[in-house]
Amino acid sequence: MSSAKKEYKRITVKTLVDMKANGEKISMLTAYDYTMAKIVDGAGVDVILVGDSASNVMAGHETTLPITLDQMIYHASSVIRAIDRALIVVDLPFGSYQSDPKEALRSAIRIMKESGAHAVKLEGGKEAKESIKRILNAGIPVMGHLGLTPQSIYKFGTYTVRAKEEEEAQRLKEDAIMLEKIGCFGIVLEKIPAKLAKEVAESVSIPIIGIGAGNGVDGQVLVLHDMLGMTHEFHPRFLRRYLNLYEDMTRAMQQYVADVKNMDFPNDDEQY
Ligand code: KIV
């Protein structure tokens, strides 16, 4: 059952800012393909993120770095065809925006034009400021991403909680305020202490969406395959599994194999 306070027919970036102002929490999940996106949208999830986590869960890479702009556009256009209500945010992949603001704008335009997405997300604070401004100036809504930013995994060296030390926490707070000031419509905060995330959420009027950032923020995001229990080897503390699809699907497939081998499938009713 939905706990939404107001029925929104279509979610826009403005809706999200209104939701925060009205104290309504925002739900966000990833999706990368038509069939899953149709279910996610039909279930009433407010925002679908076509995340570069597709690199992990769809393509089997160890990190998010290998996925390309073309591949992100392919995933995003499949998702876009499925949705009636959700806002679709697409990650700018590693290598498509870091070198200069013009390249960042070109990549964002390709995503918007070729997939039909509604907004882009990119990782980074101060270092990404000029690129974000350039994209925003073209009328493209931008969501920021601070804290654990997986595209910098080789700099961090580990997926552990970020901003536990005062210096990094202070930098993160300043980055969040800067992102609001230049015009981002929201920020994802990944894997940081709950107290810090709450402080950030209270210091800006744009929505803060957390993943491993506690419940003092304005909304939550999870990777779809993780929350459905399809990725059974990944169990960080922040992850709540709503299903155990890895086991359920394995059982179904084992049953299918047995039915085929035993000639139980197809039966008389399942043929012409
Ligand atoms: O790519 C992704 O799925 C993300 C979420 C973890 C926020 O960026």
Residues whose N, C-alpha, C, O or C-beta is under 5 A from the ligand:
A	BS01	KIV	T30 G51 D52 S53 V188 I211 V221
